[in-house]
Amino acid sequence: INCSQFKDQVDAYIGISANVKPEFYSGNAFDVNLNNASNQAAAYVKLFVHHNGAKLPIRLDQTMVELGRINANENNVNITKTLEYELYSKGAGVTGLARGSVELSVIMR
């Protein structure tokens, strides 16, 4: 993430969030279902970001995970973080191509 501010510089948080429709939640706001060809949940995915030595889960309800800050006296900041996902099967005998999508957004507040 590269953040530049050239006019009216302010202090800001820089973070990441995920936005998934609640009908794809797999029991909580951290797991998203991937459906097979029969529209049955065949697997689920968890998203994480590595920050300050910790593996932080990313909620699916647009809750921001803060990754850094830019100060009013800075005009540029670069942040490099690792995003990770974990894929889990929903159980034995579940077949078909799992599909789904997750939108990741960079948020400045």
C-alpha positions in Angstrom: 0.0 0.0 0.0 1.4 3.4 -1.0 -0.4 6.4 0.5 0.5 9.9 -0.7 -1.1 13.2 0.4 -0.2 16.4 -1.3 -2.8 18.9 -0.1 -4.5 19.5 3.2 -2.4 16.8 4.9 -4.0 15.2 7.9 -3.3 12.3 10.3 -5.0 9.2 9.0 -5.3 5.5 9.8 -4.6 3.0 7.0 -6.4 -0.3 7.2 -7.9 -3.3 5.4 -11.4 -4.7 5.5 -13.4 -7.4 3.8 -17.0 -7.1 2.6 -19.0 -10.3 2.2 -22.8 -10.6 2.1 -24.0 -12.1 5.4 -25.7 -15.0 3.5 -22.3 -16.4 2.7 -21.1 -16.3 6.3 -20.3 -19.8 7.7 -21.5 -19.4 11.2 -19.6 -16.2 12.1 -18.1 -13.0 10.6 -14.7 -14.6 10.0 -15.6 -17.6 7.7 -17.0 -17.3 4.2 -18.7 -20.2 2.5 -17.7 -21.3 -1.0 -20.5 -23.1 -2.7 -20.4 -26.0 -5.1 -22.2 -26.4 -8.4 -25.4 -27.4 -6.4 -25.2 -24.2 -4.5 -24.3 -26.1 -1.3 -21.5 -25.0 1.0 -18.5 -27.2 0.0 -15.8 -25.3 1.8 -15.1 -22.1 3.7 -12.3 -19.6 3.7 -10.7 -17.5 6.5 -8.7 -14.4 5.7 -5.7 -13.0 7.7 -3.3 -10.2 7.6 0.2 -10.4 9.2 0.8 -7.3 11.3 3.4 -6.6 14.0 4.3 -10.3 14.2 0.7 -11.4 14.7 -1.6 -13.2 12.3 -4.8 -11.2 12.6 -8.1 -12.5 11.3 -10.0 -10.2 8.9 -13.8 -9.9 9.6 -16.1 -10.1 6.7 -18.4 -7.2 7.8 -16.2 -4.3 6.8 -14.6 -4.0 10.3 -11.3 -2.3 9.6 -8.0 -3.9 10.7 -5.6 -1.0 11.3 -2.3 -1.5 9.4 -0.6 1.8 10.0 -0.8 5.6 10.1 0.2 8.6 8.1 0.9 11.8 10.0 0.0 15.3 8.8 3.7 16.1 8.5 4.3 13.2 6.1 3.5 13.3 2.5 4.1 9.6 1.7 4.0 6.2 3.5 4.5 2.7 2.2 3.1 -0.3 4.1 3.8 -3.9 3.1 1.7 -6.7 4.7 1.2 -10.3 3.9 -2.4 -11.4 3.3 -3.2 -15.1 3.9 -6.2 -17.3 3.4 -7.0 -20.7 4.8 -9.4 -23.1 2.9 -11.3 -25.7 4.8 -13.5 -28.5 3.4 -17.0 -28.8 4.8 -16.7 -32.5 5.1 -16.4 -35.9 3.4 -18.5 -36.7 0.3 -18.8 -33.0 -0.7 -17.8 -32.7 -4.4 -17.9 -30.0 -7.0 -16.1 -26.9 -7.9 -16.1 -24.4 -5.0 -16.5 -20.8 -6.0 -16.8 -17.5 -4.3 -15.2 -14.1 -4.1 -14.1 -11.6 -1.4 -13.6 -7.9 -1.9 -10.7 -6.3 -0.1 -10.6 -2.6 0.4 -8.0 -0.2 1.6 -9.6 2.3 4.0 -8.2 5.7 5.1 -9.9 7.4 8.1 
